[in-house]
Amino acid sequence: MASTTLEEKKPRFSWGAVLSLFVGALLLFLVFRKIDFKEFSGALAQTRWGWIGAALVCGLLSHWFRGLRWVMLAEPLGHRPAALLTFYAVMSGYLANLALPRLGEITRCLLLARKTPLGFNALVGTVVMERLMDLLILVILSLVVLVAYSEMLWDPVMAFFGARSLGMGWIQSMLVLASLALLPIVLWKSLGRLIPIPDKLRTMLRDFGHGMAGLWRLPNPALFVVYTVLIWLGYFLMTYLCFFAFPGAEGLGLGEALLLLVAGAFGFVMPVQGGMGAYHAAIVWTLGRIPGLVMSASSALAFATLSHLAQTVLVVVVGGMCYFLMSLLPDHPKVA
């Protein structure tokens, strides 16, 4: 019996992690293959590390405000977790994302559910709502960037999404996407009571929906908006301050910082560990299209590498410490 239990606890091999790692490595190879490494290393050697430190402080504050925002989403579930605890869980989740994309969302919910009376399924619902809110902000910022840099970005974006090749305009495309998004809700409402669903699954879905509904039961919606703005302001400043750390990028301004923030965000949401390769490609491509910017591909890649490395080191160091500190805290006794 004991041997069976041990076998069940053995971690299973993840082909998804291997595939993500392969894709990230392939992207890195494609980005680095034609780079002048002498120029690349020379650009990195001129880094002003004081500005990198300031950028990391902004990034850390952004993660702290994310933890505070999660407290607000969790409070309607019947328990207000400590801010330090949600911060530990958030940073531990970022650390898990370096192993497998999207693993961080599950990890932080598991950790917080273990240390508080909050249920795992409900916490997943809060994280889904949090990510939807971030997606909304990213869409808004993307539209701002598209308008501000329309000549630079509009044609490539239209070609990428292939709206014209689909034979549909933007309005028809948005209606189709909205219909697809509402389809699961309609099916659940219409067929959920007719199709026999196991009680355990029904309970899990109910808890998940309860967590998502917390967004409409916030104790202070205005503060939730403030935290969201501060999260993205931290991301923005982290990008902007890196300009002063890198020779050749000092002439870039607030508009370019917003442009690179959006480009980098799309790189990070790609299904590779920590945005590896995808972030570099997005930043290099964007820097190469900024009008009037005299920066070689090697220098642009050095900037992307420096920015990505700084964020990764922050996650590894602080995330590792947070995971360790959280493991020292006692688990919350769950009622059977």
Secondary structure, 3 states (H helix, E strand, C coil): CHHHHHHHHCCCCCHHHHHHHHHHHHHHHHHHCCCCHHHHHHHHHCCCHHHHHHHHHHHHHHHHHHHHHHHHHHHHHCCCCCHHHHHHHHHHHHHHHCCCCCHHHHHHHHHHHHHCCCCHHHHHHHHHHHHHHHHHHHHHHHHHHHHHCHHHHHHHHHHHHCCCCCCCCHHHHHHHHHHHHHHHHHHHHHHCCCCCCCHHHHHHHHHHHHHHHHHHHCCCHHHHHHHHHHHHHHHHHHHHHHHHHCCCCCCCCHHHHHHHHHHHHHHHCCCCHHHCCHHHHHHHHHHCCCCCCCCCHHHHHHHHHHHHHHHHHHHHHHHHHHHHHHHHCCCCCCCC
